[in-house]
């Protein structure tokens, strides 16, 4: 019996719980499409072992699992504090200094040299994911900021700092990020995640570095700052994909706004044919328990219904006790939504002024034809991947099968909704190539005699131009 694959992809963060070869293989078989390497944790030597394991499994089992290298970005933290934790009392004042020292209930250190110059009186400072809150009373514009404790509690060492009202002057790429980026590019990862994106220029700067290195990695803009929301259209225009990083976003902005922002970003990304990942605490309780909460199940399901290309797991697969069960659970939730309630082929406007309008219209027409002919699949050939991004954005009910001679591209396409990639390098003539790719899918038991498929290609096929041809084919 033919297996129908889920369309929404799963991104799993690698860590001690998931890095062993046999565990990772079982996770891939259960539904992992992209592995995330989180540079906020672990050593480069450990990450290299994971990367090599993924590549080995791809080669041995003919899978196309992609790799997302996630740069830490300018994460602001407080320093070490005495006795492992200090008690911040409501109404008391405390100094935050850029002079490194062990913190106490009178003064704590912050890893942000320009902090006293960037903050303004009255701005809010959040610590430990917003659990603790302060307000700026004054700054000497040199090395010390005086604050009032609004919501106190126990503050432990190295906790994160969020500044929702402050225009921070830290560059998006830190020295550590540049070193990790060099490592990621040297190991040919397919996707680079840029943390704390604020403007489109942050993405452009990263792409410039990637281009100078002679690599082809695509960029994911992680949206987790108010400035990113303000500049979301410009960011989406220049990036290759977006991550709704709900952790910091929900601290930097009023948390009640995040669900609506998630929907807005997903809609804008689909209109721009850019993949969108929804991340943070999707199945958080499964770090320590084998069953999710009902709220978590609803969260995953609603993210799928919002139009996410992928849903992401963090601690659940990196350090959790049940990494395989987590993947199986998420895959079941996704599949049930797609089988019963998914809004396939949601209408999408095309930009008539775009230089790619004709190719976009062909891709959109292929999806329309697939619906009208009840086609089992849309089969396309691409060298750049553009056709795959465009067809995926229309969310067709028919399967999307992409053939390319670009092996690096195959792993990149693993992030796109509904796309399954195959290697093919003949491209002799249009008729022969279409016959070949149809035969390959038939041999893989993905299409059967008598079923309708929609073939698209660029003619003449040997020139690898923009998609300009559609054919309705009855498999035989």
C-alpha positions in Angstrom: 0.0 0.0 0.0 1.3 3.4 -0.9 2.4 5.6 1.9 1.3 9.3 1.9 3.9 11.5 3.5 3.3 14.5 5.7 3.7 17.8 4.0 4.7 20.1 7.0 8.3 19.5 7.8 10.0 18.8 11.2 13.1 20.6 12.4 14.9 18.8 15.3 17.6 20.4 17.4 20.6 18.1 17.8 22.2 17.5 21.2 23.3 14.7 23.6 19.9 13.0 23.4 19.9 12.8 19.6 23.4 12.7 18.3 24.0 9.0 18.4 23.7 7.5 14.9 21.1 4.9 15.7 18.9 7.4 17.6 19.2 10.0 14.8 18.4 7.3 12.1 15.2 6.3 14.0 14.2 10.0 14.2 14.8 10.5 10.5 12.7 7.5 9.7 9.9 8.8 12.1 9.8 12.2 10.3 12.8 14.5 10.9 13.5 16.6 7.7 16.0 19.1 9.0 18.6 18.9 11.8 19.4 22.1 13.7 22.8 22.7 15.0 22.5 25.2 17.9 25.8 27.2 18.3 24.5 28.5 21.7 25.5 25.1 23.1 28.2 22.5 22.5 31.7 22.5 21.0 32.5 22.7 17.3 34.1 19.2 17.5 30.7 17.8 18.8 28.8 19.6 16.0 31.2 18.2 13.4 30.5 14.7 14.6 26.7 15.3 14.2 27.2 16.9 10.7 29.2 13.9 9.5 26.7 11.5 11.0 23.8 13.2 9.1 25.8 13.1 5.8 26.7 9.5 6.3 23.0 8.6 6.9 21.9 10.6 3.9 24.3 8.7 1.7 23.6 5.3 3.1 19.8 5.5 3.2 19.3 7.9 0.2 17.7 10.6 2.4 18.0 14.4 1.9 18.0 15.6 5.5 19.1 19.2 5.6 21.2 21.1 8.2 20.3 24.4 9.8 23.2 26.0 11.6 21.7 28.4 14.1 24.0 31.3 15.1 23.7 32.5 18.7 23.7 36.2 17.8 24.2 39.0 20.3 22.6 37.3 23.3 22.9 39.6 26.3 23.5 37.9 29.7 24.3 38.9 33.2 27.5 37.5 34.7 28.2 35.2 37.6 26.5 35.9 40.9 27.7 35.0 44.4 26.4 31.8 46.1 24.9 30.7 42.8 21.9 33.0 43.2 20.9 36.4 44.7 17.5 37.6 45.9 16.2 40.7 44.1 13.6 42.4 46.3 10.7 44.5 44.9 11.2 48.2 45.3 15.0 48.0 46.0 17.5 49.5 43.6 20.5 47.8 42.0 23.3 48.8 39.7 24.1 47.0 36.5 27.7 47.5 35.4 29.8 46.7 32.4 32.8 46.1 34.6 33.2 42.4 35.0 32.7 41.1 38.6 30.8 38.7 40.7 27.3 40.0 41.2 25.5 40.6 44.5 22.3 42.3 45.6 23.8 45.7 45.0 25.6 45.3 41.7 25.5 42.8 38.8 27.6 42.6 35.6 26.2 42.6 32.1 27.9 41.4 28.9 26.9 44.5 26.9 29.6 47.2 26.8 27.4 49.9 25.3 24.5 49.3 27.7 24.9 52.5 29.7 25.0 54.6 26.5 22.1 52.8 24.8 19.5 52.7 27.6 17.2 55.5 28.6 15.5 56.4 31.8 12.2 54.6 32.2 13.0 51.7 29.9 12.3 48.1 31.0 14.9 45.4 31.6 13.8 41.8 31.7 15.9 39.0 33.1 15.6 35.2 32.9 13.0 35.1 30.1 11.0 37.9 31.7 10.6 36.3 35.1 12.4 39.3 36.7 11.8 42.9 35.7 13.6 46.2 36.4 13.1 49.8 35.3 16.0 52.2 34.5 16.3 55.1 37.0 19.5 56.6 35.6 22.8 56.0 33.7 26.2 57.5 33.9 26.6 56.8 30.1 29.9 55.1 30.9 29.8 51.9 32.8 26.8 51.8 35.3 23.0 51.9 35.1 20.9 52.3 38.2 17.6 50.3 38.2 14.5 49.8 40.4 13.4 46.2 40.9 9.8 45.9 39.8 9.3 42.1 39.9 12.0 40.4 41.9 13.0 36.9 42.8 16.0 34.7 42.7 18.5 35.6 40.0 21.1 32.9 39.1 24.3 33.2 37.1 24.4 33.8 33.3 20.7 34.4 32.8 19.6 36.2 29.6 18.6 39.8 29.4 15.9 41.3 27.1 15.6 45.0 26.4 12.2 45.4 24.7 12.3 49.2 24.7 16.0 49.7 23.9 17.6 50.3 20.5 20.7 48.2 21.0 23.8 49.0 19.1 25.4 45.5 19.1 26.0 44.1 15.6 23.9 41.1 14.6 27.0 39.0 14.0 29.4 38.8 17.0 33.0 37.5 16.8 31.8 34.1 18.0 29.1 34.1 15.3 31.7 34.8 12.6 33.9 31.9 13.8 30.8 29.6 13.9 29.7 30.8 10.5 33.2 30.0 9.1 32.8 26.5 10.5 29.3 26.0 9.1 30.3 27.2 5.7 33.4 25.0 5.6 31.1 22.1 6.3 28.6 23.1 3.6 25.5 23.4 5.7 22.4 24.2 3.7 20.8 26.8 6.0 22.2 29.5 8.3 19.9 30.9 11.1 20.6 34.5 12.0 19.5 35.4 15.5 18.0 38.7 16.7 17.5 40.1 13.2 16.5 43.8 13.3 16.7 45.1 9.7 17.0 43.8 6.2 20.6 45.0 6.2 21.4 42.3 8.8 20.5 39.7 6.3 22.3 41.4 3.4 25.5 41.6 5.5 25.3 37.8 6.2 24.6 37.0 2.6 27.6 39.1 1.5 29.9 37.0 3.7 28.4 33.8 2.4 28.8 34.9 -1.2 32.4 36.0 -0.6 33.2 32.5 0.8 31.9 31.0 -2.5 29.2 29.0 -0.7 25.5 28.7 -1.4 24.0 28.4 2.0 20.6 30.0 2.4 19.6 32.3 5.3 16.8 32.0 7.8 15.9 35.3 9.6 15.0 34.6 13.2 12.2 37.1 14.2 12.5 37.7 17.9 12.8 41.5 18.2 10.2 44.3 18.0 12.4 46.0 15.3 12.1 42.9 13.2 8.3 43.1 13.3 8.5 46.8 12.3 10.7 45.9 9.3 9.1 42.5 8.5 8.3 43.2 4.9 11.8 44.3 4.0 13.3 41.4 5.9 11.1 38.8 4.1 12.1 40.4 0.8 15.8 39.8 1.2 15.9 36.6 3.3 15.5 33.0 2.1 13.3 31.9 5.0 12.0 33.1 8.4 11.8 31.5 11.8 9.1 32.8 14.3 11.3 32.4 17.4 8.6 32.7 19.9 10.8 32.5 23.0 12.5 35.9 22.9 9.7 37.4 20.8 7.2 36.6 23.6 9.5 38.4 26.1 10.5 41.3 23.9 6.8 42.0 23.0 3.5 41.6 24.8 3.0 37.8 24.8 -0.7 38.1 23.8 0.4 39.5 20.4 2.6 36.5 19.5 -0.2 34.2 18.2 -1.4 36.9 15.8 2.1 37.9 14.8 2.8 34.2 14.0 -0.2 34.1 11.6 0.8 37.4 10.0 4.4 36.3 9.4 3.3 32.9 8.0 0.9 34.6 5.6 3.5 37.1 4.4 6.1 34.4 3.9 3.7 32.2 1.8 2.9 35.2 -0.4 6.6 35.8 -0.9 7.3 32.1 -1.5 9.7 32.0 1.5 9.5 29.0 4.0 8.6 29.8 7.6 9.5 27.8 10.7 7.5 28.1 13.9 9.7 27.4 16.9 9.9 27.3 20.7 8.2 25.2 23.4 6.0 23.2 20.9 6.2 20.0 22.9 8.1 21.3 25.9 6.6 19.0 28.4 7.9 16.0 26.5 11.5 16.9 27.6 10.6 14.8 30.7 7.3 13.1 29.9 6.3 10.7 27.0 3.0 12.5 26.4 2.3 16.1 25.5 -0.2 18.4 27.1 -3.4 19.0 25.2 -2.4 22.7 24.8 0.8 21.6 23.1 -1.0 19.4 20.7 -3.3 22.3 19.8 -0.2 24.6 19.4 1.4 22.2 16.9 -1.9 21.7 15.0 -2.6 25.4 14.9 0.9 26.2 13.6 0.3 23.7 10.8 -3.0 25.3 10.0 -1.3 28.8 10.1 0.7 27.6 7.1 4.1 26.9 8.6 6.5 25.1 6.3 8.1 23.5 9.3 7.6 23.2 13.1 10.7 23.1 15.3 11.8 21.1 18.4 14.5 22.4 20.7 15.2 20.9 24.1 12.6 18.1 23.3 15.2 16.5 21.0 18.5 17.9 22.1 18.4 17.0 25.8 15.0 15.4 26.3 14.4 11.9 27.5 12.2 10.8 24.6 13.5 12.2 21.3 12.0 9.5 19.1 8.6 9.6 20.8 8.6 13.3 20.4 9.1 13.0 16.6 6.5 10.3 16.3 4.0 12.4 18.3 4.6 15.6 16.2 4.4 13.6 13.0 1.0 12.2 14.1 -0.4 15.6 14.9 0.8 17.0 11.6 -0.6 14.1 9.6 -4.0 14.2 11.3 -4.4 17.9 10.5 -3.3 17.5 6.9 -5.7 14.5 6.4 -8.7 16.2 8.0 -8.6 20.0 8.1 -5.7 21.4 6.0 -6.6 24.4 3.7 -4.9 23.1 0.6 -4.4 25.3 -2.5 -5.1 28.6 -0.6 -5.4 31.4 -3.3 -2.3 33.4 -3.7 -1.8 36.7 -5.5 1.0 37.0 -8.1 3.0 40.2 -8.6 2.5 41.2 -12.2 5.5 43.6 -12.0 7.9 40.8 -10.9 10.6 39.7 -13.3 9.6 36.1 -12.6 5.9 36.7 -13.2 5.6 34.3 -16.2 7.4 31.5 -14.3 5.2 32.2 -11.2 2.1 32.0 -13.4 3.2 28.7 -14.8 3.8 27.3 -11.3 0.4 28.6 -10.1 -1.3 27.2 -13.1 0.3 23.8 -12.5 -1.2 23.8 -9.0 -4.6 24.9 -10.4 -4.5 22.1 -13.0 -3.5 19.6 -10.3 -6.7 20.5 -8.4 -9.0 20.4 -11.5 -7.6 17.1 -12.8 -7.4 15.5 -9.3 -3.7 14.9 -10.1 -1.7 12.7 -7.7 1.5 14.8 -8.1 3.2 17.9 -9.6 6.6 16.8 -11.0 9.1 19.6 -11.7 12.7 19.9 -12.7 14.9 22.7 -11.4 18.5 23.7 -11.1 18.1 26.7 -8.9 15.2 25.5 -6.7 13.0 28.4 -7.6 10.2 26.3 -9.0 10.1 24.2 -5.8 9.8 27.3 -3.6 7.0 28.7 -5.8 5.0 25.5 -6.1 5.3 24.8 -2.4 4.0 28.2 -1.5 0.6 27.4 -3.2 0.2 24.4 -0.8 -1.1 22.0 -3.4 -3.0 18.9 -2.3 -1.1 16.9 -5.0 2.4 15.7 -4.0 5.3 17.9 -5.0 8.2 16.0 -6.6 11.3 18.0 -7.5 14.1 16.6 -9.7 17.5 18.3 -9.8 21.1 17.7 -10.8 22.2 19.9 -7.9 22.9 17.6 -5.0 23.4 20.4 -2.5 20.0 21.8 -3.4 18.3 18.5 -2.5 19.0 18.9 1.2 18.0 22.6 1.1 14.6 21.6 -0.3 13.9 19.4 2.7 12.7 22.5 4.6 10.0 23.3 2.0 6.4 22.4 2.7 5.3 19.3 0.7 8.5 19.0 -1.4 10.2 15.7 -2.0 13.5 15.9 -3.8 15.2 13.5 -6.2 18.5 13.5 -8.0 18.4 13.5 -11.8 21.1 14.6 -14.2 20.2 13.5 -17.7 18.1 16.3 -19.2 18.5 15.1 -22.8 15.1 16.3 -24.2 11.9 17.4 -22.6 9.9 14.3 -23.7 12.7 11.9 -22.5 13.2 13.6 -19.2 9.5 13.7 -18.4 9.3 10.0 -19.2 12.3 9.3 -17.0 11.2 11.2 -13.9 7.7 9.7 -14.2 9.2 6.2 -14.4 11.4 6.9 -11.3 8.3 7.9 -9.2 6.4 4.9 -10.5 9.3 2.6 -9.4 9.3 4.3 -6.0 5.5 3.5 -5.7 4.7 7.2 -5.5 2.5 7.3 -8.6 0.6 4.5 -10.4 -0.8 3.6 -13.8 -3.9 5.6 -14.7 -3.2 8.4 -12.3 -2.8 12.0 -13.5 0.4 14.0 -12.9 1.3 17.5 -13.9 4.8 17.9 -15.3 6.6 21.3 -15.5 9.9 22.2 -17.0 11.9 24.9 -18.7 12.2 24.5 -22.5 14.6 24.0 -24.1 15.5 21.8 -21.1 19.2 21.7 -21.7 19.5 25.5 -21.1 18.0 25.3 -17.6 16.0 28.5 -17.9 12.9 29.6 -16.1 9.9 27.2 -15.9 7.7 27.8 -19.0 6.0 24.5 -19.8 3.1 22.5 -18.3 2.0 19.0 -19.4 -0.9 16.9 -18.1 0.2 13.3 -18.2 -1.7 10.1 -17.5 0.7 7.6 -16.0 1.1 4.4 -18.0 
